[in-house]
Amino acid sequence: MTNILLVEDNEFNRDMLSRRLIKNGFEIAVAVNGVESVHLAKTLLPDLILMDMSLPIMDGWEAALQIKADPVTRHIPVIALTAHAMGEDRQKALDAGCDEYDTKPIELSRLLSKIHTFLELP
């Protein structure tokens, strides 16, 4: 089964997206801040990370930088999830090491397409 680490501090968004991803056949682990995301990325080695960028303790930009700087986790695709929809926000996420970017509110079909592309799923 494909494992996704969902990093989201908003309980409503986290629960809604988790349920929808589980219904689509993914196994989900959850982190609620950037520090947890870096730790879980190293210990779980998920197939993909969905990273909210506005997080407490350590934001998603710093967490993505740390994940991509570590030889153990740098191979894991990271998709930034953010309400920041300006062009410079997308570039900032990519500069932090995120492999892709998606805006909130999440359009599930679009996000699933990106996940399937990165994981080379049908």
C-alpha positions in Angstrom: 0.0 0.0 0.0 1.2 3.5 -0.8 2.1 5.6 2.3 1.5 9.3 2.4 2.6 11.6 5.2 0.0 14.4 5.5 1.4 17.5 7.3 -1.5 19.7 8.2 -2.2 21.7 11.4 -5.8 22.5 10.7 -7.9 19.7 12.2 -10.8 20.1 9.7 -8.5 20.1 6.6 -6.5 17.2 8.0 -9.5 15.0 8.8 -11.3 15.8 5.5 -8.2 15.1 3.3 -7.2 12.0 5.3 -10.6 10.4 4.8 -10.6 11.2 1.1 -7.1 9.8 0.6 -7.9 6.7 2.5 -11.0 6.1 0.4 -8.7 6.3 -2.6 -6.5 3.5 -1.3 -3.7 5.3 0.5 -2.3 4.7 3.9 -2.0 8.0 5.8 0.3 9.1 8.6 -0.2 12.6 10.0 2.0 15.4 11.4 0.7 18.7 12.7 3.9 20.8 12.5 7.1 21.0 10.7 9.2 19.4 13.4 7.0 16.3 13.5 7.1 16.1 9.7 10.9 16.0 9.5 10.9 13.3 12.3 8.2 11.2 10.6 9.8 11.5 7.2 13.0 10.0 8.6 11.3 7.2 10.6 8.5 6.2 8.3 10.1 7.0 4.9 6.7 7.6 3.2 6.2 7.3 -0.5 5.1 11.0 -0.7 4.6 14.0 1.6 1.7 16.5 1.4 3.1 19.5 3.2 1.0 22.5 4.4 3.3 25.5 4.3 1.8 27.5 7.2 2.6 25.4 10.2 3.4 26.0 13.8 6.8 25.4 15.5 8.6 25.0 12.1 6.9 26.1 8.8 6.6 23.9 5.8 9.3 25.8 3.9 11.9 25.0 6.5 10.6 21.4 7.0 10.9 20.8 3.2 14.4 22.2 3.2 15.4 19.9 6.0 13.8 16.8 4.3 15.4 17.5 1.0 18.8 18.2 2.6 18.9 14.8 4.3 20.2 12.0 2.1 17.8 9.6 3.8 14.7 11.5 2.9 15.7 13.7 -0.2 14.2 11.2 -2.6 10.7 11.5 -1.1 8.4 13.7 -3.3 7.0 16.7 -1.4 3.8 18.4 -2.7 3.3 21.8 -1.0 -0.3 22.6 0.0 -1.0 26.2 0.6 -3.7 28.9 0.5 -1.0 31.2 -0.8 -1.8 31.2 -4.5 0.5 33.9 -5.9 3.3 33.0 -8.4 6.0 33.9 -6.0 4.5 31.5 -3.4 4.7 28.6 -5.8 8.4 29.5 -6.6 9.1 29.9 -2.9 7.8 26.3 -2.3 9.8 25.0 -5.2 12.9 26.8 -4.0 12.4 25.1 -0.6 12.7 21.8 -2.3 9.1 20.9 -2.9 8.6 18.9 -6.0 5.1 20.3 -6.8 2.6 22.8 -5.5 -1.1 22.8 -5.0 -3.5 25.4 -3.7 -6.2 25.3 -1.1 -9.0 24.6 -1.0 -7.9 21.2 -2.3 -9.5 20.0 -5.6 -9.2 16.3 -5.0 -9.1 15.1 -8.6 -6.2 17.6 -9.3 -4.3 16.5 -6.2 -4.8 12.8 -7.0 -3.5 13.3 -10.5 -0.3 14.9 -9.1 0.1 12.1 -6.5 -0.4 9.4 -9.2 2.1 11.1 -11.5 4.8 11.3 -8.8 4.2 7.7 -7.6 3.8 6.4 -11.2 0.4 4.9 -10.3 -2.3 4.2 -12.9 
